[in-house]
């Protein structure tokens, strides 16, 4: 019996991935969640971090900033406008996003929610570089 389920990551202009996976770890606001076959139904939101999908005994990593997640009947659907395969991020883009995040965090008028999100974004980007 297969222990795999379907993962689909969709952005407004393309399908980033649509395949069977053994497990997926997502950065949700509740914390990191690992989804396995037959997980309970779930709807949640992504925060900045890594989506890690185990495909054919290899880990495929994606950088994400936001999105919605639905798991139902062994189908994991991620809708996002800010997810990119980790290998497609250039060093220049990473440095630029880190600098922008640092500037934003220095703004005294930043709201707590935005500070929380930006801190996660900065922490994730620093792990890449």
Rosetta constraint file for C-alpha pairs under 8 A:
AtomPair CA 3 CA 22 HARMONIC 6.16 0.50
AtomPair CA 3 CA 36 HARMONIC 7.95 0.50
AtomPair CA 3 CA 37 HARMONIC 5.93 0.50
AtomPair CA 4 CA 20 HARMONIC 5.89 0.50
AtomPair CA 4 CA 21 HARMONIC 5.20 0.50
AtomPair CA 4 CA 22 HARMONIC 4.55 0.50
AtomPair CA 4 CA 23 HARMONIC 7.47 0.50
AtomPair CA 4 CA 36 HARMONIC 7.78 0.50
AtomPair CA 4 CA 37 HARMONIC 5.95 0.50
AtomPair CA 5 CA 20 HARMONIC 5.28 0.50
AtomPair CA 5 CA 21 HARMONIC 5.59 0.50
AtomPair CA 5 CA 22 HARMONIC 6.55 0.50
AtomPair CA 5 CA 23 HARMONIC 7.96 0.50
AtomPair CA 5 CA 36 HARMONIC 7.69 0.50
AtomPair CA 5 CA 37 HARMONIC 5.63 0.50
AtomPair CA 5 CA 74 HARMONIC 5.19 0.50
AtomPair CA 5 CA 75 HARMONIC 6.07 0.50
AtomPair CA 5 CA 76 HARMONIC 7.66 0.50
AtomPair CA 6 CA 18 HARMONIC 7.14 0.50
AtomPair CA 6 CA 19 HARMONIC 5.68 0.50
AtomPair CA 6 CA 20 HARMONIC 4.43 0.50
AtomPair CA 6 CA 21 HARMONIC 6.18 0.50
AtomPair CA 6 CA 74 HARMONIC 6.41 0.50
AtomPair CA 6 CA 75 HARMONIC 4.81 0.50
AtomPair CA 6 CA 76 HARMONIC 6.06 0.50
AtomPair CA 7 CA 17 HARMONIC 7.21 0.50
AtomPair CA 7 CA 18 HARMONIC 5.62 0.50
AtomPair CA 7 CA 19 HARMONIC 5.56 0.50
AtomPair CA 7 CA 20 HARMONIC 6.00 0.50
AtomPair CA 7 CA 21 HARMONIC 6.49 0.50
AtomPair CA 7 CA 75 HARMONIC 6.11 0.50
AtomPair CA 7 CA 76 HARMONIC 4.80 0.50
AtomPair CA 7 CA 77 HARMONIC 6.13 0.50
AtomPair CA 7 CA 78 HARMONIC 7.94 0.50
AtomPair CA 8 CA 15 HARMONIC 7.36 0.50
AtomPair CA 8 CA 16 HARMONIC 7.51 0.50
AtomPair CA 8 CA 17 HARMONIC 5.43 0.50
AtomPair CA 8 CA 18 HARMONIC 4.32 0.50
AtomPair CA 8 CA 19 HARMONIC 6.70 0.50
AtomPair CA 8 CA 75 HARMONIC 7.83 0.50
AtomPair CA 8 CA 76 HARMONIC 6.25 0.50
AtomPair CA 8 CA 77 HARMONIC 5.02 0.50
AtomPair CA 8 CA 78 HARMONIC 6.23 0.50
AtomPair CA 9 CA 15 HARMONIC 6.03 0.50
AtomPair CA 9 CA 16 HARMONIC 5.40 0.50
AtomPair CA 9 CA 17 HARMONIC 5.32 0.50
AtomPair CA 9 CA 18 HARMONIC 6.67 0.50
AtomPair CA 9 CA 77 HARMONIC 6.07 0.50
AtomPair CA 9 CA 78 HARMONIC 4.70 0.50
AtomPair CA 9 CA 79 HARMONIC 6.09 0.50
AtomPair CA 9 CA 80 HARMONIC 7.39 0.50
AtomPair CA 10 CA 14 HARMONIC 6.13 0.50
AtomPair CA 10 CA 15 HARMONIC 4.43 0.50
AtomPair CA 10 CA 16 HARMONIC 5.76 0.50
AtomPair CA 10 CA 17 HARMONIC 7.32 0.50
AtomPair CA 10 CA 77 HARMONIC 7.73 0.50
AtomPair CA 10 CA 78 HARMONIC 6.20 0.50
AtomPair CA 10 CA 79 HARMONIC 5.07 0.50
AtomPair CA 10 CA 80 HARMONIC 6.24 0.50
AtomPair CA 11 CA 15 HARMONIC 6.11 0.50
AtomPair CA 11 CA 16 HARMONIC 7.01 0.50
AtomPair CA 11 CA 79 HARMONIC 6.04 0.50
AtomPair CA 11 CA 80 HARMONIC 5.05 0.50
AtomPair CA 11 CA 81 HARMONIC 5.00 0.50
AtomPair CA 11 CA 82 HARMONIC 7.54 0.50
AtomPair CA 11 CA 83 HARMONIC 7.48 0.50
AtomPair CA 12 CA 80 HARMONIC 7.46 0.50
AtomPair CA 12 CA 81 HARMONIC 6.21 0.50
AtomPair CA 16 CA 84 HARMONIC 7.92 0.50
AtomPair CA 20 CA 55 HARMONIC 7.05 0.50
AtomPair CA 21 CA 53 HARMONIC 6.60 0.50
AtomPair CA 21 CA 54 HARMONIC 5.63 0.50
AtomPair CA 21 CA 55 HARMONIC 4.96 0.50
AtomPair CA 21 CA 56 HARMONIC 7.39 0.50
AtomPair CA 22 CA 36 HARMONIC 6.59 0.50
AtomPair CA 22 CA 37 HARMONIC 7.23 0.50
AtomPair CA 22 CA 53 HARMONIC 7.66 0.50
AtomPair CA 22 CA 54 HARMONIC 5.57 0.50
AtomPair CA 22 CA 55 HARMONIC 6.50 0.50
AtomPair CA 22 CA 56 HARMONIC 7.95 0.50
AtomPair CA 23 CA 34 HARMONIC 6.74 0.50
AtomPair CA 23 CA 35 HARMONIC 5.58 0.50
AtomPair CA 23 CA 36 HARMONIC 4.90 0.50
AtomPair CA 23 CA 37 HARMONIC 7.34 0.50
AtomPair CA 23 CA 53 HARMONIC 5.96 0.50
AtomPair CA 23 CA 54 HARMONIC 5.42 0.50
AtomPair CA 24 CA 34 HARMONIC 5.55 0.50
AtomPair CA 24 CA 35 HARMONIC 5.22 0.50
AtomPair CA 24 CA 36 HARMONIC 6.96 0.50
AtomPair CA 24 CA 51 HARMONIC 7.01 0.50
AtomPair CA 24 CA 52 HARMONIC 5.51 0.50
AtomPair CA 24 CA 53 HARMONIC 4.37 0.50
AtomPair CA 24 CA 54 HARMONIC 6.33 0.50
AtomPair CA 25 CA 32 HARMONIC 6.60 0.50
AtomPair CA 25 CA 33 HARMONIC 5.37 0.50
AtomPair CA 25 CA 34 HARMONIC 4.16 0.50
AtomPair CA 25 CA 35 HARMONIC 6.20 0.50
AtomPair CA 25 CA 50 HARMONIC 7.90 0.50
AtomPair CA 25 CA 51 HARMONIC 5.67 0.50
AtomPair CA 25 CA 52 HARMONIC 5.11 0.50
AtomPair CA 25 CA 53 HARMONIC 6.56 0.50
AtomPair CA 26 CA 32 HARMONIC 5.67 0.50
AtomPair CA 26 CA 33 HARMONIC 5.34 0.50
AtomPair CA 26 CA 34 HARMONIC 6.47 0.50
AtomPair CA 26 CA 35 HARMONIC 8.00 0.50
AtomPair CA 26 CA 46 HARMONIC 7.23 0.50
AtomPair CA 26 CA 49 HARMONIC 7.82 0.50
AtomPair CA 26 CA 50 HARMONIC 6.61 0.50
AtomPair CA 26 CA 51 HARMONIC 4.79 0.50
AtomPair CA 26 CA 52 HARMONIC 6.76 0.50
AtomPair CA 27 CA 31 HARMONIC 6.07 0.50
AtomPair CA 27 CA 32 HARMONIC 4.68 0.50
AtomPair CA 27 CA 33 HARMONIC 6.58 0.50
AtomPair CA 27 CA 46 HARMONIC 5.65 0.50
AtomPair CA 27 CA 47 HARMONIC 5.79 0.50
AtomPair CA 27 CA 48 HARMONIC 6.81 0.50
AtomPair CA 27 CA 49 HARMONIC 5.50 0.50
AtomPair CA 27 CA 50 HARMONIC 6.31 0.50
AtomPair CA 27 CA 51 HARMONIC 6.65 0.50
AtomPair CA 28 CA 32 HARMONIC 5.78 0.50
AtomPair CA 28 CA 33 HARMONIC 6.74 0.50
AtomPair CA 28 CA 44 HARMONIC 6.81 0.50
AtomPair CA 28 CA 45 HARMONIC 5.73 0.50
AtomPair CA 28 CA 46 HARMONIC 4.51 0.50
AtomPair CA 28 CA 47 HARMONIC 5.54 0.50
AtomPair CA 29 CA 44 HARMONIC 7.90 0.50
AtomPair CA 29 CA 45 HARMONIC 6.53 0.50
AtomPair CA 29 CA 46 HARMONIC 6.33 0.50
AtomPair CA 29 CA 47 HARMONIC 5.80 0.50
AtomPair CA 35 CA 39 HARMONIC 6.20 0.50
AtomPair CA 37 CA 74 HARMONIC 5.93 0.50
AtomPair CA 38 CA 73 HARMONIC 7.39 0.50
AtomPair CA 38 CA 74 HARMONIC 5.93 0.50
AtomPair CA 39 CA 71 HARMONIC 7.77 0.50
AtomPair CA 39 CA 74 HARMONIC 7.39 0.50
AtomPair CA 40 CA 71 HARMONIC 7.67 0.50
AtomPair CA 40 CA 72 HARMONIC 7.59 0.50
AtomPair CA 41 CA 70 HARMONIC 7.56 0.50
AtomPair CA 41 CA 71 HARMONIC 5.29 0.50
AtomPair CA 41 CA 72 HARMONIC 4.94 0.50
AtomPair CA 41 CA 73 HARMONIC 7.40 0.50
AtomPair CA 42 CA 69 HARMONIC 7.56 0.50
AtomPair CA 42 CA 70 HARMONIC 5.56 0.50
AtomPair CA 42 CA 71 HARMONIC 4.99 0.50
AtomPair CA 42 CA 72 HARMONIC 6.81 0.50
AtomPair CA 43 CA 68 HARMONIC 7.41 0.50
AtomPair CA 43 CA 69 HARMONIC 5.49 0.50
AtomPair CA 43 CA 70 HARMONIC 4.52 0.50
AtomPair CA 43 CA 71 HARMONIC 6.55 0.50
AtomPair CA 44 CA 68 HARMONIC 5.97 0.50
AtomPair CA 44 CA 69 HARMONIC 5.22 0.50
AtomPair CA 44 CA 70 HARMONIC 6.75 0.50
AtomPair CA 45 CA 66 HARMONIC 7.11 0.50
AtomPair CA 45 CA 67 HARMONIC 5.74 0.50
AtomPair CA 45 CA 68 HARMONIC 4.51 0.50
AtomPair CA 45 CA 69 HARMONIC 5.87 0.50
AtomPair CA 46 CA 64 HARMONIC 7.78 0.50
AtomPair CA 46 CA 65 HARMONIC 7.12 0.50
AtomPair CA 46 CA 66 HARMONIC 4.81 0.50
AtomPair CA 46 CA 67 HARMONIC 4.99 0.50
AtomPair CA 46 CA 68 HARMONIC 5.99 0.50
AtomPair CA 46 CA 69 HARMONIC 7.13 0.50
AtomPair CA 47 CA 64 HARMONIC 7.48 0.50
AtomPair CA 47 CA 65 HARMONIC 5.68 0.50
AtomPair CA 47 CA 66 HARMONIC 5.11 0.50
AtomPair CA 47 CA 67 HARMONIC 7.49 0.50
AtomPair CA 47 CA 117 HARMONIC 6.64 0.50
AtomPair CA 47 CA 120 HARMONIC 7.42 0.50
AtomPair CA 48 CA 63 HARMONIC 7.63 0.50
AtomPair CA 48 CA 64 HARMONIC 5.42 0.50
AtomPair CA 48 CA 65 HARMONIC 3.87 0.50
AtomPair CA 48 CA 66 HARMONIC 6.01 0.50
AtomPair CA 48 CA 117 HARMONIC 6.63 0.50
AtomPair CA 48 CA 118 HARMONIC 7.96 0.50
AtomPair CA 48 CA 120 HARMONIC 5.58 0.50
AtomPair CA 48 CA 121 HARMONIC 4.94 0.50
AtomPair CA 48 CA 124 HARMONIC 7.09 0.50
AtomPair CA 49 CA 63 HARMONIC 5.99 0.50
AtomPair CA 49 CA 64 HARMONIC 5.58 0.50
AtomPair CA 49 CA 65 HARMONIC 6.50 0.50
AtomPair CA 49 CA 120 HARMONIC 6.83 0.50
AtomPair CA 49 CA 121 HARMONIC 6.60 0.50
AtomPair CA 49 CA 124 HARMONIC 5.46 0.50
AtomPair CA 50 CA 61 HARMONIC 6.46 0.50
AtomPair CA 50 CA 62 HARMONIC 5.52 0.50
AtomPair CA 50 CA 63 HARMONIC 4.83 0.50
AtomPair CA 50 CA 64 HARMONIC 6.05 0.50
AtomPair CA 50 CA 124 HARMONIC 7.47 0.50
AtomPair CA 51 CA 61 HARMONIC 5.74 0.50
AtomPair CA 51 CA 62 HARMONIC 5.07 0.50
AtomPair CA 51 CA 63 HARMONIC 6.48 0.50
AtomPair CA 51 CA 64 HARMONIC 7.02 0.50
AtomPair CA 52 CA 59 HARMONIC 6.22 0.50
AtomPair CA 52 CA 60 HARMONIC 5.69 0.50
AtomPair CA 52 CA 61 HARMONIC 4.64 0.50
AtomPair CA 52 CA 62 HARMONIC 6.50 0.50
AtomPair CA 53 CA 59 HARMONIC 5.49 0.50
AtomPair CA 53 CA 60 HARMONIC 5.16 0.50
AtomPair CA 53 CA 61 HARMONIC 6.53 0.50
AtomPair CA 54 CA 58 HARMONIC 5.48 0.50
AtomPair CA 54 CA 59 HARMONIC 4.55 0.50
AtomPair CA 54 CA 60 HARMONIC 6.34 0.50
AtomPair CA 55 CA 59 HARMONIC 6.21 0.50
AtomPair CA 55 CA 60 HARMONIC 6.91 0.50
AtomPair CA 60 CA 85 HARMONIC 7.94 0.50
AtomPair CA 61 CA 85 HARMONIC 6.20 0.50
AtomPair CA 61 CA 86 HARMONIC 5.69 0.50
AtomPair CA 62 CA 83 HARMONIC 6.39 0.50
AtomPair CA 62 CA 84 HARMONIC 5.43 0.50
AtomPair CA 62 CA 85 HARMONIC 4.30 0.50
AtomPair CA 62 CA 86 HARMONIC 4.91 0.50
AtomPair CA 63 CA 83 HARMONIC 5.55 0.50
AtomPair CA 63 CA 84 HARMONIC 5.44 0.50
AtomPair CA 63 CA 85 HARMONIC 6.25 0.50
AtomPair CA 63 CA 86 HARMONIC 5.66 0.50
AtomPair CA 64 CA 80 HARMONIC 7.98 0.50
AtomPair CA 64 CA 82 HARMONIC 5.54 0.50
AtomPair CA 64 CA 83 HARMONIC 4.20 0.50
AtomPair CA 64 CA 84 HARMONIC 6.58 0.50
AtomPair CA 65 CA 82 HARMONIC 5.55 0.50
AtomPair CA 65 CA 83 HARMONIC 6.67 0.50
AtomPair CA 65 CA 121 HARMONIC 6.84 0.50
AtomPair CA 66 CA 80 HARMONIC 6.22 0.50
AtomPair CA 66 CA 81 HARMONIC 7.30 0.50
AtomPair CA 66 CA 82 HARMONIC 6.24 0.50
AtomPair CA 66 CA 83 HARMONIC 7.65 0.50
AtomPair CA 67 CA 78 HARMONIC 6.71 0.50
AtomPair CA 67 CA 79 HARMONIC 5.45 0.50
AtomPair CA 67 CA 80 HARMONIC 4.20 0.50
AtomPair CA 67 CA 81 HARMONIC 6.92 0.50
AtomPair CA 67 CA 82 HARMONIC 7.56 0.50
AtomPair CA 68 CA 78 HARMONIC 5.73 0.50
AtomPair CA 68 CA 79 HARMONIC 5.30 0.50
AtomPair CA 68 CA 80 HARMONIC 6.57 0.50
AtomPair CA 69 CA 76 HARMONIC 7.17 0.50
AtomPair CA 69 CA 77 HARMONIC 5.78 0.50
AtomPair CA 69 CA 78 HARMONIC 4.62 0.50
AtomPair CA 69 CA 79 HARMONIC 6.57 0.50
AtomPair CA 70 CA 75 HARMONIC 7.94 0.50
AtomPair CA 70 CA 76 HARMONIC 5.80 0.50
AtomPair CA 70 CA 77 HARMONIC 5.22 0.50
AtomPair CA 70 CA 78 HARMONIC 6.58 0.50
AtomPair CA 71 CA 75 HARMONIC 5.55 0.50
AtomPair CA 71 CA 76 HARMONIC 4.42 0.50
AtomPair CA 71 CA 77 HARMONIC 6.35 0.50
AtomPair CA 72 CA 76 HARMONIC 6.73 0.50
AtomPair CA 84 CA 88 HARMONIC 6.79 0.50
AtomPair CA 84 CA 89 HARMONIC 7.30 0.50
AtomPair CA 85 CA 89 HARMONIC 7.14 0.50
AtomPair CA 89 CA 93 HARMONIC 6.54 0.50
AtomPair CA 89 CA 94 HARMONIC 6.89 0.50
AtomPair CA 90 CA 94 HARMONIC 6.36 0.50
AtomPair CA 91 CA 95 HARMONIC 6.20 0.50
AtomPair CA 91 CA 129 HARMONIC 7.25 0.50
AtomPair CA 92 CA 96 HARMONIC 6.13 0.50
AtomPair CA 93 CA 97 HARMONIC 6.13 0.50
AtomPair CA 94 CA 98 HARMONIC 6.13 0.50
AtomPair CA 94 CA 125 HARMONIC 6.41 0.50
AtomPair CA 94 CA 128 HARMONIC 7.89 0.50
AtomPair CA 94 CA 129 HARMONIC 7.12 0.50
AtomPair CA 95 CA 99 HARMONIC 6.16 0.50
AtomPair CA 95 CA 129 HARMONIC 7.95 0.50
AtomPair CA 96 CA 100 HARMONIC 6.18 0.50
AtomPair CA 97 CA 101 HARMONIC 6.08 0.50
AtomPair CA 97 CA 122 HARMONIC 7.98 0.50
AtomPair CA 97 CA 125 HARMONIC 7.70 0.50
AtomPair CA 98 CA 102 HARMONIC 6.24 0.50
AtomPair CA 98 CA 122 HARMONIC 5.87 0.50
AtomPair CA 98 CA 125 HARMONIC 6.51 0.50
AtomPair CA 98 CA 126 HARMONIC 7.36 0.50
AtomPair CA 99 CA 103 HARMONIC 6.29 0.50
AtomPair CA 100 CA 104 HARMONIC 6.20 0.50
AtomPair CA 101 CA 105 HARMONIC 6.20 0.50
AtomPair CA 101 CA 118 HARMONIC 6.10 0.50
AtomPair CA 101 CA 119 HARMONIC 7.81 0.50
AtomPair CA 101 CA 121 HARMONIC 7.52 0.50
AtomPair CA 101 CA 122 HARMONIC 6.15 0.50
AtomPair CA 102 CA 106 HARMONIC 6.46 0.50
AtomPair CA 102 CA 122 HARMONIC 7.55 0.50
AtomPair CA 103 CA 107 HARMONIC 6.83 0.50
AtomPair CA 104 CA 110 HARMONIC 7.43 0.50
AtomPair CA 104 CA 118 HARMONIC 7.79 0.50
AtomPair CA 105 CA 110 HARMONIC 7.08 0.50
AtomPair CA 105 CA 115 HARMONIC 6.41 0.50
AtomPair CA 105 CA 118 HARMONIC 7.16 0.50
AtomPair CA 105 CA 119 HARMONIC 7.82 0.50
AtomPair CA 110 CA 114 HARMONIC 6.47 0.50
AtomPair CA 110 CA 115 HARMONIC 6.39 0.50
AtomPair CA 111 CA 115 HARMONIC 6.14 0.50
AtomPair CA 112 CA 116 HARMONIC 6.09 0.50
AtomPair CA 113 CA 117 HARMONIC 6.32 0.50
AtomPair CA 114 CA 118 HARMONIC 5.96 0.50
AtomPair CA 115 CA 119 HARMONIC 5.97 0.50
AtomPair CA 116 CA 120 HARMONIC 6.46 0.50
AtomPair CA 117 CA 121 HARMONIC 6.22 0.50
AtomPair CA 118 CA 122 HARMONIC 6.02 0.50
AtomPair CA 119 CA 123 HARMONIC 6.07 0.50
AtomPair CA 120 CA 124 HARMONIC 6.09 0.50
AtomPair CA 121 CA 125 HARMONIC 6.14 0.50
AtomPair CA 122 CA 126 HARMONIC 6.10 0.50
AtomPair CA 123 CA 127 HARMONIC 6.44 0.50
AtomPair CA 124 CA 128 HARMONIC 6.69 0.50
AtomPair CA 125 CA 129 HARMONIC 6.52 0.50
